[in-house]
C-alpha cells in the first residue's frame, strides 16, 4: 500500500504545472519571458510537461540587451528549435536607435533598466495578457511579496501594498482590457530546489553555469566578464581565472564566482556551502536597498 | 542539532526525499513575529553573509542596538521605514528532515485578509503571544481564523519569556487561558512552547533558562508534526483544467484531461464518472509528461486519458461513481470579506470554484461572527472588510462540491467583485 507521500520537489513541480495550465485555461494570450538563465529554462521544461504530448501553446519572449553572452543566444536558439516554439526578440539596441530609450552613460552604465521599456512595448504590441517569469520569492526581499498571479495595471505598474489576496489555489484571473498578469509558477522554489530539479530531470543548461576559463576583472568586489560592453577604468585589467556563473543575465550585470564546479553535483554542493546569495553578484540589485522594488513597480521582470 | 554543522556535501537522495510543511505565523503588532522568523532562519544557517551585512547596515541606520533580525523579512520599503509588516511575505528554509514554506502575515486588524490568505494553504499555524500581555483579542481572532480555514495543527508560542524572568507560572497561566478558549475551536493538535525569539530560547536550541519546560523546541515541533494524514485520500476528485489535443500525426487521436488530483486516488482501470454529464468510462492511462503512472493522488498534476470518447471540458470534474460530490446551485458558506466595499445583499459576483468560473447572487446573510467572542451577531448583517459571516448564494450553474471541513479543495471558493475585479471574499462551503 502506497503511503501517498509526495516529496517536496514533486509538490513544487505539481504546483508550477497547475499554475501554468490555469493561465492557458483562463487568459487569452500568454507569453513566456525567457532570459536564458536556469530559472526560465526550468520554466520552459515545466511548460513542456504541462502540455505534453501537445506543444507549448505560447511563444517565448527574450528581451535582448545586446550585451549577451554568445553562449546564451546559441542555447536559446537551439532550445526554441527543439521545442518547436515561436521566439520573439525585443531588442534594447533597436529601442535605443529609435530613441525610445536613452542609453545610460558613465562608469556603471547598464542596459538593465532599459529592458523594462522594451518589455512593456513588446507586451503591448503582442497584446499579451499574461507573461510568465521565472522569478522566485527567495531571490530578493521585494520578490518575497509577489503573488503567483501578479496583477499589472495599464501602465504595467506593480502596487505591492494593494495586491490581490491569493487564497488556496483559486487564482483570480479577472482584469480590464489593456491590463495584464505576471505569472510566477516557481515562486515557491529556492535556488537549491531549482538545481536539484535540473539534476533530477536532466535539464540542459548553458555551459556558462559550469566551471570554465574566462578573462575577468574585479569591480566593487564582483568578478565581471572582461568585455567591450563595459566602460572600464585603466586599473581594471582582465586576468584569466577559472570561474562559473551562478545566475545569468546581461553581461554587464552578471557576476562570476571562482569555482571548479564542473558537474551538477559539484554545483549543488557549492550552492549548499555558499555564504552569499546568488543575487549577491548582481550589480543591478546593488544600486539601493529598494532597487528591485523600485524596478518592479515600473514593470521590470 | 545536525543542521548546525556546515554541510559539505549534499545528500541528494535525502534532499529528494524531504517532505514539505507549509506554515503561517500570526500575532499582533510587536509580538516579535518577524524576529522569530529571522531567528529560525538565522539559527538554521539560512542567512547569507550579504543579507547579514545589509541587515547590519540597516539596523545601524535605524539606530537599533542589536542586529534587527526582523529586517530580514520586511521586504517593502514602507515596511522597513515603519518597522511593520504590510503584506504576506513568503520565506523558505530547510533542515535535513523537512522543507518549510512560511507565510509571514501581518498582525494589524486591517490586514486580517492577509492572515486568511496565508492560512488558506498552510498545514500549521504558529500564533505568537507576548508573555507580558497574555491572550488578547488578536490571539483569539487569529486562532479562530486558523480553525475556520481548517488548519489542523497550531503552535502557541509564548514569546518574550526573557522579559518575564522566564517564569513558569506565567507560561502556565497563558496556556490555561488558551486551553479554555480553544475548546470552542476545531483544532485537535495544539502545542504550547515558551520562547524568546530575540534571545533564541527554545526556537532552534533548547533553552537553559527554562529547565522547567520539558517539551520540544519550536523547530523540533515543526520537523516532527505528523502531516501525511492531513490530505484527503478517500474522496476522489479531479477537476479538469485543460483538455490536451495535440492534433499531431504521432498523437492524432490523443485526448488528455489535464488537471490536479485534489483528493483521493485514481488508477488506470478505475471506473470514473464525468460531471456534470454523468457519463462513465474507465481510465486508460495516467501520465505526467512521458512518465506513465500506476496511481495519482493529491496534490499531483497529471493528464488522464479515458477508454471512451465522452464530452468533457474545462471546469468539469472526474470522480468515482460510488463517491460523488454534492451538486447544486444553492450553496451555504462562511465568507471572510476582504474588500473595502461591503458585501451587497442581492449583489451579483463572479466566483471561482475548483477550475470552474461562474457567477452568483448573494441570496441571504444569516449572521455575522463576533470573532472575539465567537458569538453570532444577528441584528447587524452588514459584512464589511475583515468580517466573517454565514451566507447563502445561488450560482448560475451547478457546482460539484464537498463541505470545506471534508475537502479543502472542493469546499472553497472565491468571490470576485465584477466592477473592480478585486478578490472580495473567501468562501468555505458548509
Interface residues (C-beta under 8 A of the other chain):
Chain A: X2 X3 X4 X5 X6 X7 X8 X9 X10 X11 X12 X13 X14 X15 X17 X18 X21 X22 X24 X25 X26 X48 X49 X50 X51 X52 X53 X54 X55 X137 X138 X141 X142 X143 X144 X145 X160 X161 X163 X164 X165 X166 X167 X168 X169 X170 X171 X172 X174 X175 X176 X187 X188 X190 X192 X196 X199 X200 X265 X268 X269 X272 X273 X274 X275 X276 X277 X280 X289 X290 X293
Chain B: X6 X7 X8 X9 X10 X12 X15 X16 X17 X18 X19 X20 X48 X49 X50 X51 X54 X58 X73 X74 X75 X76 X77 X78 X80 X86 X87 X88 X89 X90 X91 X92 X94 X98 X99 X101 X113 X114 X116 X117 X120 X121 X228 X231 X233 X241 X242 X244 X245 X246 X248 X250 X251 X254 X256 X258 X259 X260 X265 X287 X288 X289 X290 X295 X297 X298 X299 X300 X301 X303 X314 X338 X350 X352 X353 X355 X357 X408 X409 X412 X413 X414 X416 X421 X422 X423 X426
